[in-house]
Amino acid sequence: MKSMRLSELTHPNQLHGLSTAQLEDVACQIRERHLQVVSTSGGHLGPGLGVVELTIALYQTLDLDVDRVVWDVGHQAYPHKLLTGRYENFHTLRQKSGVAGYLKRSESTFDHFGAGHASTSISAALGMAMARDQRGEDFKCVAVIGDGALTGGMALEAINHAGHLPNTPLLVVLNDNDMSISPPVGALSTYLNRMRHSPPMQFISDSVEESVKNIPFMGGELSAELKSLKGSVRRLAVPKVGAVFEELGFTYMGPIDGHDISQMIRTFQAAHRVGGPVLVHVVTTKGKGYPYAEADQVGYHAQSAFDLTTGKSLPSKSPKPPSYSKVFGQTLVKICEQDRTVVGITAAMATGTGLDLLQKANPAQYVDVGIAEQHAVTLAAGMTCEGLKPVVAIYSTFLQRAYDQVIHDVGIQNLPVTFVLDRAGLVGADGPTHQGQYDISYLRSVPNFTVMAPKDEAELQKMLVTCLNHNGPAALRIPRGSGEGVPLMEEGWEPLKIGRGEVLLEGDDLLIVAYGSMVQPALQTAKILVESGIKSTVINARFLRPLDQGLIHPLARRIGRIVTMEEGTICGGFGSAVIESLIDQDLLVSTLRIGIPDQLVDHASPAQSKESLGLTPALMSNRIQKRFGWVQGDSFVGTNSSKQSLKS
């Protein structure tokens, strides 16, 4: 029988009518292309490899011209992209102007809902189903969600709602691989895992299969009929697996083998015939088909470019300083060794935030709440009420999910919770759902908060100690990637004085006030300006809240021209804080705010993003000279004396 070439698949409906053998061949081609591209350019590896057969089987039972499929998170949807017309461009994955690493409605008509954060799929698919019914239309709505995403309260809220709509057809496919990024935590994931590995399940899966294989004349293999019987007996043997979902109003089917295409097709077809909400429980292996990814499901969740043969990351062209995340993790480990009241909290991102170091070194002072940022914040608030010092490490983009808790449970009550916002600023290839560009703005107005950002990794160490010594809520933002390579201290860090910045460079022509990751670019910009005879005073602001007005205001009054620099949106950002403080004191000086414009930042490398946004020293120096009349077009105008007259 002729095989179907993946490169010829431009529409998922082309899967219709293919035999199981042909579909399995397509699965092999998807894995080959998936591995080839991710090993070359980097990206999420394990999630997509685990859902290849699931995607094929599901799409074989749907009409994707009308039916809707909502993928949770999105990084598990690489096979979906390969089946929906993006094969030829898949090599551009996560690159500027290329295929996005997550789902994106503007990229394809088959991306029915954008996704970057977890636990949103059931809500979105239910909303589509309710709209369908209200409009009198007829199409299927499917949500594909991983077991790790079920730790997010939003998913459980959606399940609770859907279960009370018995006449609203909705299919939820639970991709149960016992993993999110790190192993999932909580009672629900423990329950699912216990059922997967219960004695009846193991007896059916292992003992019976081995016994049947040893029967004479069986040839060492199970027939299709016996495989089907095995699946049926497994479902009978563990009837409690679906009890939770059935009590909530769902028809439960499973657990089924997520790598058995024919079994999944039969199950999905049966699920489509049920009138109300259905949950199909599919057991998969994260990283399926690539031994290194199967063996290390955390490490191979996402990978930079790597050698397919060895599975090892390609060596960096030049040594890099340790990342901010690693410096934070190492520092917190030292602090926890000296203070048993300090506790590190992560929301399923131990490796990404550096808290995996604390988990290994001191698990008693480490907490993983799962994909549950709201719970993490209020849990920390409760801990402080009883004398602990929680450090909540969450990506900037994910803390957005817990904004009410930050205000209501921490800020208003003035509780001493420390927040470390990782991946603050531009993050590169993950695109607009993951850019940490809003935390400066959304934390500026939270009551009682002290907010800061370090210029380098050594200052990060001091700021962490500052937060833990402060009797109130504090937030510390750190960028993605390597530090500046400055010397670090092993211990003995001194806290900084709250609300005090520092002058790093002095000059009379221009005042540059920079925050966090923009301090080093500010110094580089000042160096470029000197070549044109423009001398700058550069301030490392350190603190957003409280702002060091005692340092900034006199210099602004004397110099008369001020530039603010931040790696965040300029809408209500750091520059706005500085200018508002000047206006409040009737200090009317020429100003320029440099930061991320009021726009979404698409996927690209951080360097490419900074170039396109005008955040490189060369582009910033040029913009500064134009703004203050020191150049017209590309030509320098005026002398030092004329610049002095501008100032007066």
C-alpha positions as CSV (number, residue, x, y, z in Angstrom):
1,M,0.0,0.0,0.0
2,K,1.3,3.4,-1.0
3,S,2.6,5.5,1.9
4,M,1.5,9.2,2.4
5,R,4.4,11.6,2.3
6,L,4.2,14.1,5.2
7,S,5.4,16.9,2.8
8,E,2.2,16.3,0.7
9,L,-0.1,16.7,3.7
10,T,-1.3,20.3,3.6
11,H,-4.7,19.7,5.2
12,P,-5.5,17.4,8.1
13,N,-8.5,16.0,6.3
14,Q,-6.1,14.2,4.0
15,L,-5.7,11.7,6.9
16,H,-9.2,10.4,6.3
17,G,-9.4,7.0,4.7
18,L,-5.7,6.1,5.4
19,S,-5.1,2.7,6.9
20,T,-3.6,2.2,10.3
21,A,-0.3,1.3,8.7
22,Q,-0.3,4.4,6.6
23,L,-1.1,6.5,9.7
24,E,1.8,4.9,11.6
25,D,4.1,5.7,8.7
26,V,3.0,9.4,8.9
27,A,3.7,9.3,12.6
28,C,7.3,8.2,11.9
29,Q,7.7,11.0,9.4
30,I,6.4,13.5,12.0
31,R,8.9,12.4,14.6
32,E,11.7,12.5,12.1
33,R,10.9,16.0,11.0
34,H,10.3,17.1,14.6
35,L,13.7,15.8,15.8
36,Q,15.5,17.2,12.7
37,V,14.2,20.7,13.2
38,V,14.4,21.0,17.0
39,S,17.9,19.5,17.1
40,T,19.0,22.2,14.6
41,S,17.3,25.3,15.9
42,G,16.1,24.4,19.4
43,G,12.6,24.3,20.7
44,H,10.2,22.1,22.7
45,L,11.0,18.5,22.2
46,G,9.4,16.0,24.6
47,P,5.8,17.3,24.5
48,G,5.3,17.1,20.8
49,L,7.0,13.7,20.5
50,G,4.5,12.3,23.0
51,V,1.3,13.3,21.2
52,V,2.1,12.3,17.6
53,E,-0.2,9.3,17.5
54,L,-2.8,11.2,19.6
55,T,-2.9,14.0,17.1
56,I,-3.2,11.8,14.0
57,A,-5.9,9.6,15.6
58,L,-7.9,12.6,16.7
59,Y,-7.7,14.4,13.3
60,Q,-8.6,11.2,11.5
61,T,-12.0,11.4,13.3
62,L,-12.6,15.1,12.7
63,D,-13.5,17.4,9.8
64,L,-11.0,20.3,10.4
65,D,-12.8,22.5,7.9
66,V,-15.5,23.0,10.6
67,D,-14.5,21.2,13.8
68,R,-12.5,23.1,16.5
69,V,-9.5,21.8,18.4
70,V,-8.0,23.8,21.2
71,W,-4.5,22.7,22.4
72,D,-3.5,23.6,25.9
73,V,-0.2,25.5,26.3
74,G,0.7,25.0,22.6
75,H,4.2,23.6,22.8
76,Q,2.7,20.1,22.4
77,A,1.2,21.1,19.1
78,Y,4.3,20.7,16.8
79,P,2.7,17.6,15.2
80,H,-0.5,19.7,14.7
81,K,1.6,22.3,12.8
82,L,3.1,19.6,10.6
83,L,-0.3,18.3,9.7
84,T,-1.8,21.7,8.9
85,G,0.3,23.1,6.1
86,R,3.4,24.2,7.8
87,Y,5.8,21.4,6.8
88,E,7.7,23.4,4.3
89,N,8.4,26.3,6.7
90,F,8.8,24.2,9.8
91,H,12.6,24.7,9.7
92,T,11.9,28.4,10.6
93,L,10.4,27.3,14.0
94,R,10.7,30.0,16.6
95,Q,12.9,32.1,14.3
96,K,12.1,35.7,13.4
97,S,9.2,35.8,10.9
98,G,9.1,32.0,11.0
99,V,6.7,29.4,12.5
100,A,5.7,30.3,16.0
101,G,6.6,27.9,18.9
102,Y,3.1,28.2,20.2
103,L,-0.4,28.3,18.7
104,K,-1.3,31.6,17.0
105,R,-4.6,32.4,15.4
106,S,-3.0,34.8,12.9
107,E,-0.7,32.0,11.7
108,S,-3.2,29.4,10.6
109,T,-7.0,28.9,10.3
110,F,-6.4,25.6,12.1
111,D,-5.0,27.4,15.2
112,H,-8.4,28.0,16.7
113,F,-7.2,29.5,19.9
114,G,-3.8,31.0,20.8
115,A,-2.0,29.3,23.7
116,G,1.2,29.9,25.6
117,H,0.1,29.7,29.3
118,A,-1.4,26.5,30.6
119,S,-4.9,25.4,31.7
120,T,-6.9,27.6,29.2
121,S,-8.0,25.0,26.7
122,I,-11.2,23.6,28.3
123,S,-12.5,27.1,29.0
124,A,-11.9,28.2,25.4
125,A,-13.3,25.0,23.9
126,L,-16.4,25.2,26.1
127,G,-16.9,28.8,25.1
128,M,-16.8,27.7,21.5
129,A,-19.3,24.9,22.1
130,M,-21.7,27.2,23.9
131,A,-21.5,29.7,21.1
132,R,-22.1,26.9,18.5
133,D,-25.2,25.8,20.3
134,Q,-26.6,29.3,20.7
135,R,-26.1,29.9,17.0
136,G,-27.7,26.6,16.1
137,E,-24.6,25.3,14.3
138,D,-23.2,21.8,14.2
139,F,-19.5,21.1,14.7
140,K,-17.3,19.4,17.2
141,C,-15.3,21.1,19.9
142,V,-12.2,19.4,21.4
143,A,-9.8,20.5,24.1
144,V,-6.4,18.6,24.4
145,I,-4.9,19.2,27.9
146,G,-2.0,17.7,29.6
147,D,-2.2,16.2,33.1
148,G,0.1,18.8,34.4
149,A,-2.2,21.6,33.3
150,L,-5.0,20.1,35.5
151,T,-3.1,21.5,38.5
152,G,-4.2,24.9,37.2
153,G,-7.4,26.0,38.9
154,M,-8.8,27.4,35.7
155,A,-9.0,24.0,34.1
156,L,-10.9,22.6,37.1
157,E,-13.2,25.6,37.0
158,A,-14.0,24.8,33.4
159,I,-14.5,21.1,34.1
160,N,-16.9,22.0,36.9
161,H,-18.9,24.3,34.5
162,A,-18.9,21.9,31.6
163,G,-20.1,19.0,33.8
164,H,-23.3,21.1,34.5
165,L,-24.1,21.4,30.8
166,P,-25.3,17.8,30.0
167,N,-26.7,18.9,26.6
168,T,-23.5,20.6,25.4
169,P,-21.3,18.2,23.4
170,L,-17.6,18.8,24.3
171,L,-14.7,16.4,24.1
172,V,-11.8,16.8,26.5
173,V,-8.7,14.7,25.7
174,L,-6.5,14.3,28.8
175,N,-2.9,13.7,27.7
176,D,-1.6,11.8,30.7
177,N,2.1,11.5,30.6
178,D,2.8,12.0,34.3
179,M,4.7,15.1,33.4
180,S,4.2,18.9,32.8
181,I,7.6,20.4,32.5
182,S,8.7,19.0,35.8
183,P,6.8,16.0,37.3
184,P,3.3,17.3,38.2
185,V,2.4,17.6,41.8
186,G,-0.9,17.5,43.8
187,A,-3.6,15.1,44.7
188,L,-5.1,14.8,41.2
189,S,-1.9,13.9,39.5
190,T,-1.0,11.5,42.3
191,Y,-4.4,9.9,41.9
192,L,-3.9,9.5,38.1
193,N,-0.5,8.1,38.6
194,R,-1.6,5.6,41.2
195,M,-4.3,4.3,38.9
196,R,-1.8,4.0,36.0
197,H,0.5,1.9,38.2
198,S,-2.1,0.1,40.3
199,P,-1.7,-3.7,40.7
200,P,-4.7,-4.5,38.4
201,M,-3.3,-2.3,35.7
202,Q,0.1,-3.8,35.9
203,F,-1.3,-7.3,36.0
204,I,-3.2,-6.7,32.8
205,S,-0.5,-4.7,31.1
206,D,2.5,-6.9,32.0
207,S,1.7,-10.3,33.5
208,V,-1.2,-11.3,31.3
209,E,0.5,-10.0,28.1
210,E,3.6,-12.0,28.9
211,S,1.6,-15.1,29.8
212,V,-0.4,-15.0,26.5
213,K,2.8,-14.5,24.5
214,N,4.2,-17.7,26.0
215,I,1.2,-19.8,24.9
216,P,2.2,-22.3,22.1
217,F,1.3,-21.2,18.6
218,M,0.8,-17.6,19.6
219,G,4.1,-16.7,18.0
220,G,5.1,-14.4,20.8
221,E,2.6,-11.6,19.7
222,L,-0.9,-10.6,20.7
223,S,-3.5,-10.6,18.0
224,A,-5.5,-7.5,17.4
225,E,-8.5,-9.1,19.1
226,L,-6.6,-9.9,22.2
227,K,-5.0,-6.4,22.3
228,S,-8.5,-5.0,22.2
229,L,-9.7,-7.4,24.9
230,K,-6.7,-6.4,27.0
231,G,-7.8,-2.8,26.8
232,S,-11.3,-3.6,27.7
233,V,-10.2,-5.6,30.7
234,R,-7.9,-2.9,31.9
235,R,-10.8,-0.4,31.9
236,L,-12.9,-2.9,33.9
237,A,-10.0,-3.5,36.3
238,V,-9.6,0.1,37.3
239,P,-13.2,1.6,37.3
240,K,-12.1,4.2,39.8
241,V,-9.9,6.1,37.3
242,G,-12.8,8.1,35.9
243,A,-14.8,8.4,39.1
244,V,-13.7,12.0,39.8
245,F,-14.7,13.1,36.3
246,E,-17.9,11.2,36.2
247,E,-19.0,12.7,39.5
248,L,-18.4,16.1,37.9
249,G,-20.8,15.2,35.0
250,F,-18.5,13.9,32.3
251,T,-18.7,10.6,30.5
252,Y,-15.3,9.1,31.1
253,M,-13.4,6.8,28.6
254,G,-10.1,5.3,29.3
255,P,-7.3,5.0,30.1
256,I,-6.2,4.1,26.6
257,D,-2.8,3.7,25.0
258,G,-1.8,7.0,23.5
259,H,0.5,5.4,21.0
260,D,-2.1,2.9,19.6
261,I,-3.7,4.7,16.7
262,S,-6.4,2.2,16.0
263,Q,-7.6,2.1,19.6
264,M,-7.7,5.8,19.9
265,I,-9.6,6.2,16.6
266,R,-12.3,3.8,17.9
267,T,-12.4,5.6,21.3
268,F,-12.7,9.1,19.7
269,Q,-15.4,7.9,17.3
270,A,-17.4,6.6,20.3
271,A,-16.8,9.8,22.2
272,H,-18.2,11.9,19.4
273,R,-21.4,9.9,19.6
274,V,-22.0,10.9,23.2
275,G,-24.4,13.9,23.6
276,G,-22.7,15.8,26.4
277,P,-19.3,16.4,27.9
278,V,-16.8,13.5,27.5
279,L,-13.3,13.0,28.8
280,V,-11.0,10.6,27.0
281,H,-8.0,9.6,29.2
282,V,-5.0,8.9,27.0
283,V,-1.8,7.6,28.5
284,T,1.3,8.8,26.6
285,T,5.1,8.8,27.0
286,K,6.7,12.3,26.9
287,G,9.5,12.2,24.4
288,K,8.2,9.0,22.8
289,G,10.4,7.7,20.0
290,Y,13.7,9.4,21.1
291,P,15.4,7.4,23.8
292,Y,17.2,10.4,25.3
293,A,14.0,12.3,25.7
294,E,12.2,9.3,27.1
295,A,14.9,8.8,29.7
296,D,15.2,12.5,30.8
297,Q,11.7,13.9,30.3
298,V,12.5,17.1,32.3
299,G,15.8,17.8,30.5
300,Y,14.4,17.2,27.1
301,H,11.1,19.2,27.6
302,A,12.8,21.9,25.6
303,Q,16.3,22.0,24.1
304,S,18.7,24.3,22.5
305,A,20.4,22.9,19.4
306,F,21.8,19.4,20.0
307,D,23.4,16.4,18.4
308,L,20.8,13.9,17.4
309,T,23.2,11.0,17.7
310,T,24.4,11.7,21.2
311,G,21.5,13.8,22.5
312,K,24.0,16.3,23.9
313,S,23.6,20.1,23.5
314,L,26.0,21.7,21.0
315,P,28.8,23.4,22.8
316,S,28.7,27.2,23.0
317,K,31.1,29.0,20.8
318,S,32.5,31.0,23.8
319,P,32.2,30.4,27.5
320,K,29.3,32.3,29.1
321,P,28.9,33.6,32.7
322,P,26.3,31.8,34.8
323,S,22.7,32.7,34.2
324,Y,20.8,35.0,36.5
325,S,18.5,32.1,37.3
326,K,21.5,29.9,38.4
327,V,23.0,32.7,40.5
328,F,19.6,33.2,42.2
329,G,19.3,29.5,42.9
330,Q,22.8,29.2,44.3
331,T,22.4,32.2,46.5
332,L,19.0,31.0,47.8
333,V,20.6,27.6,48.7
334,K,23.2,29.4,50.8
335,I,20.6,31.6,52.5
336,C,18.4,28.6,53.3
337,E,21.4,26.8,54.9
338,Q,21.7,29.8,57.3
339,D,18.0,30.4,57.8
340,R,15.5,27.6,58.2
341,T,12.6,30.0,57.9
342,V,13.3,30.8,54.3
343,V,11.3,28.7,51.8
344,G,11.5,28.6,48.0
345,I,8.2,28.2,46.1
346,T,7.8,27.4,42.4
347,A,4.8,26.9,40.2
348,A,6.0,23.9,38.2
349,M,9.1,25.7,37.0
350,A,11.9,24.5,39.2
351,T,14.5,24.2,36.5
352,G,13.6,27.4,34.7
353,T,13.8,29.5,37.8
354,G,16.9,27.9,39.4
355,L,14.9,26.4,42.3
356,D,15.9,22.9,41.2
357,L,19.2,23.7,43.0
358,L,17.3,24.2,46.2
359,Q,15.2,21.1,45.6
360,K,18.3,19.0,45.4
361,A,20.2,20.7,48.2
362,N,17.4,21.2,50.8
363,P,14.1,19.7,49.8
364,A,12.6,20.5,53.2
365,Q,12.7,24.2,52.3
366,Y,11.4,23.8,48.7
367,V,7.7,23.7,47.6
368,D,6.3,23.0,44.1
369,V,2.6,23.9,43.9
370,G,2.1,22.8,40.3
371,I,0.8,25.1,37.6
372,A,-1.1,27.2,40.2
373,E,0.4,30.7,40.4
374,Q,-2.6,32.1,42.3
375,H,-2.3,29.4,44.9
376,A,1.5,29.9,45.1
377,V,1.1,33.6,46.0
378,T,-1.6,33.2,48.7
379,L,0.2,30.1,50.1
380,A,3.2,32.3,50.6
381,A,1.1,34.9,52.2
382,G,-0.2,32.4,54.7
383,M,3.3,31.2,55.4
384,T,4.4,34.7,56.4
385,C,1.6,34.9,58.9
386,E,3.3,32.1,60.8
387,G,6.8,33.4,60.6
388,L,8.3,31.9,57.4
389,K,10.1,33.9,54.7
390,P,8.8,32.6,51.4
391,V,10.6,33.4,48.1
392,V,8.1,32.9,45.2
393,A,10.1,32.4,42.0
394,I,7.8,32.8,39.0
395,Y,8.3,34.0,35.4
396,S,7.2,37.6,34.9
397,T,4.7,36.5,32.3
398,F,3.2,33.8,34.6
399,L,2.8,36.1,37.6
400,Q,0.2,38.0,35.6
401,R,-2.1,35.1,36.3
402,A,-2.0,35.9,40.0
403,Y,-2.3,39.6,40.0
404,D,-5.4,39.7,42.3
405,Q,-3.6,37.6,44.9
406,V,-0.5,39.9,44.6
407,I,-2.7,42.9,45.4
408,H,-5.4,41.4,47.7
409,D,-3.5,38.8,49.7
410,V,0.0,40.3,49.9
411,G,0.0,44.0,49.1
412,I,-3.1,45.1,51.0
413,Q,-2.0,43.1,54.0
414,N,1.6,44.3,53.8
415,L,3.0,40.8,54.2
416,P,6.7,40.2,53.7
417,V,6.6,37.9,50.7
418,T,9.6,38.0,48.3
419,F,8.9,37.6,44.6
420,V,11.6,36.8,42.1
421,L,10.4,37.5,38.6
422,D,12.5,35.5,36.2
423,R,12.5,36.0,32.4
424,A,11.7,39.7,32.9
425,G,12.0,41.7,29.7
426,L,12.6,40.2,26.3
427,V,12.7,36.4,26.2
428,G,13.1,35.7,22.5
429,A,11.8,32.7,20.6
430,D,8.7,32.0,22.8
431,G,7.0,35.1,21.5
432,P,4.3,37.5,22.8
433,T,2.7,35.1,25.3
434,H,6.0,34.8,27.2
435,Q,7.6,38.3,26.9
436,G,8.2,39.7,30.4
437,Q,7.4,43.2,29.3
438,Y,4.5,44.1,31.7
439,D,5.7,43.5,35.2
440,I,7.2,47.0,35.7
441,S,3.9,48.5,34.9
442,Y,1.7,46.1,36.8
443,L,3.8,46.2,40.0
444,R,4.2,50.0,40.1
445,S,0.8,50.5,41.6
446,V,0.5,47.6,44.1
447,P,0.2,48.9,47.6
448,N,3.1,48.5,50.1
449,F,5.4,46.8,47.5
450,T,9.1,47.5,47.2
451,V,10.2,46.8,43.6
452,M,13.8,46.5,42.3
453,A,16.0,45.2,39.6
454,P,19.8,44.5,39.6
455,K,22.3,45.8,37.1
456,D,24.3,42.5,37.3
457,E,24.4,39.2,39.1
458,A,26.4,40.4,42.1
459,E,23.7,43.1,42.7
460,L,21.1,40.3,42.4
461,Q,22.7,38.6,45.4
462,K,22.5,41.8,47.4
463,M,18.9,42.5,46.4
464,L,17.7,39.0,47.4
465,V,19.1,39.6,50.9
466,T,17.5,43.1,50.8
467,C,14.1,41.5,50.0
468,L,14.4,39.0,52.8
469,N,15.4,41.6,55.3
470,H,12.6,43.9,54.4
471,N,9.5,43.9,56.5
472,G,7.0,44.1,53.7
473,P,6.3,42.7,50.2
474,A,9.2,43.0,47.7
475,A,9.7,42.1,44.1
476,L,12.9,41.5,42.2
477,R,13.0,41.2,38.4
478,I,15.8,39.3,36.7
479,P,16.3,38.9,32.9
480,R,16.7,35.7,30.9
481,G,20.1,34.5,30.1
482,S,23.7,35.0,31.2
483,G,24.9,37.5,33.7
484,E,27.5,40.2,33.1
485,G,30.4,38.0,34.3
486,V,31.1,40.1,37.4
487,P,32.7,38.5,40.5
488,L,30.3,36.8,42.9
489,M,30.4,36.4,46.7
490,E,29.8,33.0,48.3
491,E,28.1,34.6,51.3
492,G,28.1,37.6,53.6
493,W,26.0,39.8,51.2
494,E,24.9,43.1,52.6
495,P,21.4,44.4,52.0
496,L,21.0,47.6,50.0
497,K,19.4,50.8,51.4
498,I,15.8,50.7,50.2
499,G,15.1,53.3,47.5
500,R,18.7,54.3,46.9
501,G,20.2,54.4,43.4
502,E,23.9,55.0,42.4
503,V,25.8,57.3,40.0
504,L,28.0,55.2,37.7
505,L,29.2,57.9,35.4
506,E,29.2,61.7,35.5
507,G,28.7,64.3,32.7
508,D,27.0,67.6,32.2
509,D,25.2,67.2,28.9
510,L,22.7,64.4,29.5
511,L,21.2,62.5,32.4
512,I,20.5,58.8,31.7
513,V,18.5,56.9,34.4
514,A,18.5,53.2,33.7
515,Y,16.7,50.3,35.4
516,G,17.9,46.7,35.7
517,S,19.1,45.0,32.6
518,M,19.3,48.4,30.7
519,V,22.1,49.7,33.0
520,Q,24.9,48.1,31.0
521,P,23.5,49.2,27.6
522,A,23.1,52.7,29.1
523,L,26.8,52.8,29.9
524,Q,27.6,51.6,26.4
525,T,25.3,54.3,25.0
526,A,27.1,56.9,27.0
527,K,30.4,55.7,25.6
528,I,29.1,56.2,22.1
529,L,27.8,59.6,22.9
530,V,31.2,60.7,24.2
531,E,32.6,60.2,20.7
532,S,30.3,63.1,19.6
533,G,31.4,65.2,22.5
534,I,28.3,64.5,24.6
535,K,29.0,63.7,28.2
536,S,26.4,61.8,30.3
537,T,25.6,61.2,33.9
538,V,24.4,57.6,34.2
539,I,22.3,56.5,37.2
540,N,21.6,52.9,38.1
541,A,18.2,53.4,39.6
542,R,18.0,50.0,41.3
543,F,14.6,50.7,42.7
544,L,11.4,51.4,40.8
545,R,9.4,51.7,44.1
546,P,10.4,53.7,46.0
547,L,12.2,55.8,43.3
548,D,15.3,57.7,44.4
549,Q,14.0,61.2,43.9
550,G,16.7,62.7,46.1
551,L,19.3,61.5,43.6
552,I,17.4,62.0,40.3
553,H,15.7,65.4,40.8
554,P,18.7,67.6,41.5
555,L,20.6,66.1,38.6
556,A,17.6,66.5,36.3
557,R,17.2,70.2,37.4
558,R,20.9,70.9,36.8
559,I,21.4,69.0,33.5
560,G,18.0,69.7,31.9
561,R,17.8,66.7,29.7
562,I,16.8,63.3,30.9
563,V,16.6,59.8,29.2
564,T,15.1,56.8,30.9
565,M,15.9,53.2,29.8
566,E,14.0,50.1,30.7
567,E,13.4,46.6,29.2
568,G,9.7,46.7,29.6
569,T,6.7,48.4,28.1
570,I,6.9,52.2,28.2
571,C,3.1,52.4,29.0
572,G,3.1,53.1,32.7
573,G,6.6,51.8,33.1
574,F,9.8,53.0,34.7
575,G,10.1,56.0,32.5
576,S,6.6,57.0,33.3
577,A,7.4,56.8,37.1
578,V,10.4,59.1,36.7
579,I,8.6,61.7,34.6
580,E,5.6,61.6,36.9
581,S,7.9,62.3,39.9
582,L,9.4,65.3,38.0
583,I,6.1,66.7,37.1
584,D,4.9,66.4,40.7
585,Q,7.8,68.6,41.7
586,D,7.2,71.1,38.8
587,L,10.5,70.0,37.2
588,L,9.8,70.6,33.5
589,V,12.8,69.3,31.7
590,S,13.3,67.7,28.2
591,T,12.7,64.0,28.4
592,L,12.9,60.8,26.4
593,R,11.6,57.4,27.4
594,I,13.3,54.4,25.9
595,G,11.8,51.0,26.3
596,I,9.5,48.5,24.6
597,P,6.8,50.5,22.5
598,D,3.1,49.8,23.0
599,Q,3.2,46.7,20.8
600,L,3.4,42.9,21.0
601,V,6.8,41.5,20.5
602,D,6.8,38.5,18.2
603,H,9.2,35.6,18.4
604,A,12.8,36.2,17.4
605,S,16.1,36.0,19.2
606,P,16.5,38.6,22.0
607,A,19.2,40.4,20.0
608,Q,16.9,40.6,17.0
609,S,14.1,41.9,19.1
610,K,16.3,44.6,20.7
611,E,17.5,45.6,17.2
612,S,13.9,45.9,15.8
613,L,12.7,47.8,18.9
614,G,15.7,50.2,18.9
615,L,17.1,49.1,22.2
616,T,20.8,48.6,21.1
617,P,23.3,51.2,22.3
618,A,24.0,52.3,18.7
619,L,20.3,52.9,18.0
620,M,19.6,54.5,21.3
621,S,22.5,56.9,21.0
622,N,21.3,58.0,17.6
623,R,17.8,58.5,18.8
624,I,19.0,60.5,21.8
625,Q,21.0,62.9,19.5
626,K,18.0,63.4,17.3
627,R,15.7,64.0,20.2
628,F,17.8,66.7,21.7
629,G,18.8,68.4,18.4
630,W,22.4,67.2,18.4
631,V,22.0,65.6,15.0
632,Q,19.6,66.2,12.0
633,G,19.1,63.0,10.1
634,D,22.5,61.4,10.3
635,S,24.6,64.6,10.5
636,F,26.0,66.0,13.7
637,V,25.1,69.6,14.3
638,G,26.3,72.2,16.9
639,T,29.3,72.3,19.2
640,N,29.8,71.9,22.9
641,S,29.0,75.6,23.4
642,S,25.8,75.2,21.4
643,K,24.9,72.2,23.4
644,Q,25.5,74.2,26.5
645,S,23.1,76.9,25.3
646,L,20.4,74.2,24.8
647,K,20.8,73.4,28.4
648,S,20.4,76.9,29.7
